[in-house]
Amino acid sequence: MKKFWCTGAASLAGFGLVIAHAQPATGGSIYTCIDAQGRRITSDRPIAECLDREQRELGPTGVTRRKIGPSLTEQERAALEAQRRKEAEEQSRILEERRRDRALLARYPNQAAHDAERAQALTQVNEVIAIAQRRLRELQQERKALDREMEFYQKDPSKAPAKLRRQIAENQDEMAAQLRFIADREEEKRRIHQRFDAELAHLRQLWDSQRPPPAVAAPAQTPLPVNGPPATLR
């Protein structure tokens, strides 16, 4: 009985040893890389010689858990961040440009709509110019009346009343202001034309891009000759 127990205990111990060898070993990660000299290095921690290049973290079975990118210096990180910001800004610019193009197409589906808005913008400026020109003519008439009064003091203009001299100066200043205002509005009309011309050139490209491509005509087929009835020999 004792012998049987010893034999059984030995068998159980051997079975446990087999089980222990059959189970995969557990432990920390393994890091591997190829350094600047082309040597493959393996370690149980991140490898200092490969901080400037990619490393792989392996599990106990040799399967890659993850790839670790190169560690960057502060200057390199700053350059990378600047590049990413530049790319993000460029992407935002492209998206904003597309949004503006969609808005333009919705506002001006054709050139007639664009021409109508140009005409409306110019009409508004022309109306303001007309008011200023009317006021300028009034000032010119007032100046004629003031000049007639000054004729009495041609020999000695210094004897003209202070009120009359002040009215002439004010009239002259206001006429100059009206002339400047009219010149500014004419410049505004020029800018309106420039803006609408540039906008129209861009819109023509957008309109063309929306047109379906022209259909390609199929090549004409030459009809086969039709043979008539055979000639009768006589």
C-alpha positions as CSV (number, residue, x, y, z in Angstrom):
1,M,0.0,0.0,0.0
2,K,2.8,2.4,0.8
3,K,4.6,1.5,-2.4
4,F,1.5,2.3,-4.3
5,W,1.1,5.7,-2.7
6,C,4.7,6.6,-3.5
7,T,4.3,5.6,-7.0
8,G,1.1,7.7,-7.3
9,A,2.8,10.7,-5.8
10,A,5.7,10.5,-8.2
11,S,3.3,10.2,-11.1
12,L,1.4,13.3,-10.0
13,A,4.6,15.2,-9.6
14,G,5.7,14.3,-13.1
15,F,2.3,15.2,-14.5
16,G,2.5,18.6,-12.8
17,L,6.0,19.2,-14.3
18,V,4.7,18.4,-17.8
19,I,1.8,20.9,-17.3
20,A,4.2,23.6,-16.2
21,H,6.3,23.1,-19.3
22,A,3.2,23.1,-21.5
23,Q,2.0,26.5,-20.3
24,P,3.4,29.6,-22.1
25,A,5.9,31.6,-20.0
26,T,4.7,35.0,-18.9
27,G,6.9,38.0,-18.3
28,G,7.8,41.5,-19.5
29,S,8.0,42.8,-23.0
30,I,10.9,42.4,-25.3
31,Y,12.2,45.4,-27.3
32,T,14.0,45.0,-30.6
33,C,15.4,47.4,-33.2
34,I,18.1,47.8,-35.8
35,D,20.6,50.5,-34.8
36,A,22.4,53.0,-37.0
37,Q,25.2,50.4,-37.7
38,G,22.6,47.9,-38.9
39,R,22.9,45.7,-35.8
40,R,19.7,44.1,-34.4
41,I,19.5,44.8,-30.7
42,T,17.2,43.1,-28.2
43,S,16.5,44.2,-24.7
44,D,13.9,44.0,-21.9
45,R,13.4,47.8,-21.9
46,P,13.4,50.6,-24.6
47,I,16.7,50.7,-26.3
48,A,18.7,53.9,-25.9
49,E,20.7,53.2,-29.1
50,C,17.4,53.3,-31.1
51,L,15.7,56.4,-29.7
52,D,16.1,58.0,-33.1
53,R,14.4,55.2,-35.0
54,E,11.5,52.8,-34.7
55,Q,11.5,50.0,-32.1
56,R,9.1,47.1,-31.8
57,E,7.7,45.8,-28.5
58,L,7.3,42.0,-28.6
59,G,5.3,39.8,-26.3
60,P,6.7,36.6,-24.7
61,T,5.7,34.6,-27.8
62,G,7.5,37.0,-30.2
63,V,4.3,38.6,-31.5
64,T,4.6,42.4,-32.0
65,R,2.5,44.2,-29.5
66,R,3.2,47.7,-30.8
67,K,5.6,49.9,-32.7
68,I,7.3,52.7,-30.9
69,G,8.2,55.7,-33.1
70,P,11.5,57.5,-32.7
71,S,11.8,59.9,-29.8
72,L,12.1,63.5,-31.0
73,T,14.2,66.3,-29.6
74,E,12.4,69.4,-28.4
75,Q,13.4,71.2,-31.6
76,E,12.1,68.3,-33.7
77,R,8.8,68.2,-31.8
78,A,8.4,72.0,-32.4
79,A,9.1,71.6,-36.1
80,L,6.6,68.7,-36.3
81,E,3.9,70.7,-34.5
82,A,4.5,73.6,-36.8
83,Q,4.1,71.3,-39.8
84,R,0.9,69.9,-38.4
85,R,-0.5,73.4,-37.8
86,K,0.4,74.4,-41.3
87,E,-1.3,71.3,-42.7
88,A,-4.4,72.0,-40.6
89,E,-4.5,75.6,-41.7
90,E,-4.2,74.6,-45.3
91,Q,-7.0,72.1,-44.9
92,S,-9.2,74.7,-43.2
93,R,-8.4,77.1,-46.1
94,I,-9.4,74.5,-48.7
95,L,-12.7,73.8,-46.8
96,E,-13.4,77.5,-46.5
97,E,-12.7,78.0,-50.2
98,R,-15.1,75.2,-51.1
99,R,-17.8,76.7,-48.8
100,R,-17.4,80.1,-50.5
101,D,-17.6,78.5,-53.9
102,R,-20.9,76.7,-52.9
103,A,-22.3,80.0,-51.6
104,L,-21.3,81.8,-54.9
105,L,-23.0,79.2,-57.0
106,A,-26.1,79.4,-54.9
107,R,-26.2,83.1,-55.2
108,Y,-25.3,83.3,-58.8
109,P,-26.6,80.3,-60.7
110,N,-25.8,82.0,-64.0
111,Q,-24.2,85.2,-65.5
112,A,-27.5,87.0,-65.7
113,A,-27.9,86.9,-61.9
114,H,-24.4,88.2,-61.5
115,D,-24.8,91.0,-64.0
116,A,-28.0,92.1,-62.3
117,E,-26.3,92.4,-58.9
118,R,-23.4,94.3,-60.5
119,A,-25.9,96.8,-62.0
120,Q,-27.7,97.1,-58.7
121,A,-24.5,97.9,-56.9
122,L,-23.6,100.5,-59.5
123,T,-27.0,102.1,-59.4
124,Q,-26.8,102.7,-55.7
125,V,-23.5,104.5,-56.1
126,N,-24.8,106.5,-59.0
127,E,-27.8,107.7,-57.0
128,V,-25.4,109.0,-54.3
129,I,-23.3,110.7,-56.9
130,A,-26.4,112.3,-58.4
131,I,-27.3,113.8,-55.0
132,A,-23.8,115.2,-54.6
133,Q,-23.8,116.6,-58.1
134,R,-27.1,118.3,-57.4
135,R,-25.8,119.8,-54.2
136,L,-22.7,121.0,-56.2
137,R,-24.8,122.8,-58.7
138,E,-26.7,124.5,-55.8
139,L,-23.4,125.6,-54.4
140,Q,-22.3,127.0,-57.7
141,Q,-25.4,129.0,-58.0
142,E,-24.9,130.3,-54.4
143,R,-21.3,131.3,-55.4
144,K,-22.5,133.3,-58.3
145,A,-24.8,135.3,-56.0
146,L,-22.0,135.8,-53.6
147,D,-19.6,136.9,-56.4
148,R,-22.2,139.5,-57.5
149,E,-22.2,140.9,-54.0
150,M,-18.4,141.0,-54.0
151,E,-18.5,143.2,-57.2
152,F,-19.3,146.1,-55.0
153,Y,-16.0,145.7,-53.2
154,Q,-13.8,145.1,-56.3
155,K,-11.6,148.1,-55.6
156,D,-11.0,147.1,-52.0
157,P,-12.1,143.5,-51.1
158,S,-11.0,144.1,-47.5
159,K,-14.0,146.4,-47.1
160,A,-16.4,143.5,-47.8
161,P,-18.5,142.5,-44.8
162,A,-17.1,139.7,-42.7
163,K,-20.3,137.7,-43.1
164,L,-19.9,137.8,-46.9
165,R,-16.3,136.8,-46.8
166,R,-17.2,133.9,-44.4
167,Q,-20.0,132.8,-46.7
168,I,-17.6,132.7,-49.7
169,A,-15.1,130.7,-47.7
170,E,-17.7,128.2,-46.5
171,N,-19.1,127.9,-50.0
172,Q,-15.6,127.2,-51.4
173,D,-14.9,124.5,-48.7
174,E,-18.2,122.8,-49.3
175,M,-17.7,122.7,-53.1
176,A,-14.3,121.1,-52.6
177,A,-15.8,118.5,-50.2
178,Q,-18.5,117.6,-52.7
179,L,-15.9,117.2,-55.5
180,R,-13.8,114.9,-53.2
181,F,-16.9,113.0,-52.3
182,I,-17.8,112.5,-56.0
183,A,-14.3,111.4,-56.8
184,D,-14.4,108.9,-54.0
185,R,-17.7,107.4,-55.3
186,E,-16.2,107.2,-58.8
187,E,-13.3,105.2,-57.3
188,E,-15.8,103.0,-55.5
189,K,-17.5,102.3,-58.9
190,R,-14.1,101.2,-60.3
191,R,-13.6,98.9,-57.3
192,I,-17.0,97.4,-57.9
193,H,-16.2,96.6,-61.5
194,Q,-12.9,95.1,-60.4
195,R,-14.6,92.9,-57.8
196,F,-17.3,91.7,-60.1
197,D,-14.9,91.1,-63.0
198,A,-12.7,88.9,-60.8
199,E,-15.7,87.2,-59.3
200,L,-17.2,86.5,-62.8
201,A,-13.9,85.0,-64.0
202,H,-14.0,82.6,-61.0
203,L,-17.7,81.9,-61.5
204,R,-17.2,80.9,-65.1
205,Q,-14.7,78.2,-64.0
206,L,-17.3,77.0,-61.4
207,W,-20.1,77.0,-64.0
208,D,-17.9,75.1,-66.5
209,S,-17.1,72.5,-63.8
210,Q,-20.8,71.8,-63.3
211,R,-21.6,71.3,-66.9
212,P,-21.8,67.6,-67.9
213,P,-19.1,66.6,-70.4
214,P,-20.2,66.6,-74.0
215,A,-21.5,63.3,-75.3
216,V,-19.1,61.5,-77.7
217,A,-20.8,60.7,-80.9
218,A,-20.5,57.1,-82.1
219,P,-18.6,56.7,-85.3
220,A,-20.8,56.5,-88.4
221,Q,-21.0,53.1,-89.9
222,T,-20.6,52.6,-93.6
223,P,-23.7,50.8,-95.0
224,L,-23.0,47.5,-96.7
225,P,-23.7,47.5,-100.5
226,V,-26.9,45.8,-101.5
227,N,-26.5,43.4,-104.3
228,G,-29.2,43.6,-107.0
229,P,-30.6,40.6,-108.9
230,P,-28.0,38.8,-111.1
231,A,-27.9,39.9,-114.7
232,T,-29.6,37.6,-117.2
233,L,-27.4,36.3,-120.0
234,R,-28.9,36.2,-123.4
